[in-house]
Amino acid sequence: MRTHLSVEELLSAARRNIERYTPAQARAAQADGAIIVDVRCRSDRQQEGAVPGTIPLALSVLPWRADPESSTRDDRIANRDARLILMCNDGYSSSLAAGDLFKMGFTDVGDMDGGFQAWAAAGLPLESTD
């Protein structure tokens, strides 16, 4: 009997529980109050730019910043009922992270299909970061 999952199985399981947004849908959701969390590393944001209005948070600390009970929470996202859309570079690690937030009780969490690269390819607004 197999006792492990492949990364594809983990990804599929995570995506069963989250909403996946196209870049255009994510932009519309953001205009309607959704929070886009950019989990890309700082160097990617500096080199490639950022989506206006996003909250940059390192993927490694996201669960602690999102958990309303954590002493290191970020009050901008630490609400299990907030509409959160996670965005990574290509739309894979954001799916896994959104799946983890779902397991933590977040009721309206998803990610951006294709990530930042899909947003940029769609010609949607970008801003430079310092």
C-alpha positions, 0 to 999 in steps of 0.5 A, spaced: 500 500 500 502 506 498 503 511 503 505 518 500 502 522 495 505 525 489 506 533 488 500 532 482 496 529 487 497 534 493 495 540 487 489 536 485 487 535 492 488 543 494 484 545 488 478 541 489 477 546 495 479 552 492 476 557 487 481 558 481 480 565 478 483 567 471 487 574 472 481 578 469 476 575 474 481 576 480 482 583 478 474 584 478 474 580 485 479 585 487 475 591 485 469 588 489 473 587 495 477 581 494 484 581 497 490 579 492 496 576 496 502 576 492 506 570 495 512 571 490 519 572 493 521 580 494 526 579 488 521 577 483 516 583 485 522 587 484 524 585 477 518 583 474 513 588 478 507 587 482 499 587 481 497 594 484 493 593 491 496 586 492 499 585 499 506 582 499 507 576 504 512 571 504 509 564 502 513 561 508 510 566 513 503 566 510 499 561 515 502 565 521 500 572 518 493 569 516 491 565 522 487 570 526 489 567 533 496 568 531 500 573 535 504 574 528 497 575 524 497 580 519 490 584 520 489 585 513 488 578 512 487 574 518 479 573 517 477 566 516 471 570 512 475 574 508 475 573 500 483 572 499 486 570 492 493 568 492 498 569 487 505 566 486 509 566 479 505 561 475 499 558 479 502 552 483 505 554 490 499 559 490 494 553 490 497 549 495 498 555 500 490 556 498 489 549 500 492 550 506 488 556 508 482 552 506 484 547 511 485 552 517 478 554 516 478 560 511 471 559 507 473 564 501 480 562 499 482 561 492 488 562 487 490 565 480 490 560 475 497 562 471 499 566 477 503 573 476 505 571 469 498 570 466 496 577 469 502 580 466 501 576 459 494 579 459 496 586 459 493 587 466 496 593 470 503 593 473 507 597 478 514 597 480 516 596 487 522 599 491 
